[in-house]
């Protein structure tokens, strides 16, 4: 077998290997999940007038916690729900 034929096949395998590696890296990054940011919110309800107020969650909050006074009637605001909202970054 001539020497230039071996070098040509080695070069061909090297090119194929590089193409496969580039494709695998591209495929890995294209399948990455989108980054998401999660915001935790809470809903407060007035015990007198039923006014709903939405605020950001604070550590230590739990459902049923009295968290201040109602801005319209002065009744107690209780936490009714705690939930999270997911926003996706591209």
Number of C-alpha atoms within 10 A of each C-alpha: 5 6 7 9 10 11 11 11 11 12 12 12 12 12 12 12 12 12 11 12 12 12 11 12 10 11 11 10 9 10 8 8 10 10 11 12 11 12 12 13 15 19 18 25 22 24 16 12 14 14 15 14 16 13 12 13 16 10 6 6 13 16 13 13 14 17 15 13 14 21 12 9 13 13 17 20 25 22 22 17 14 17 12 13 11 11 11 11 9 7
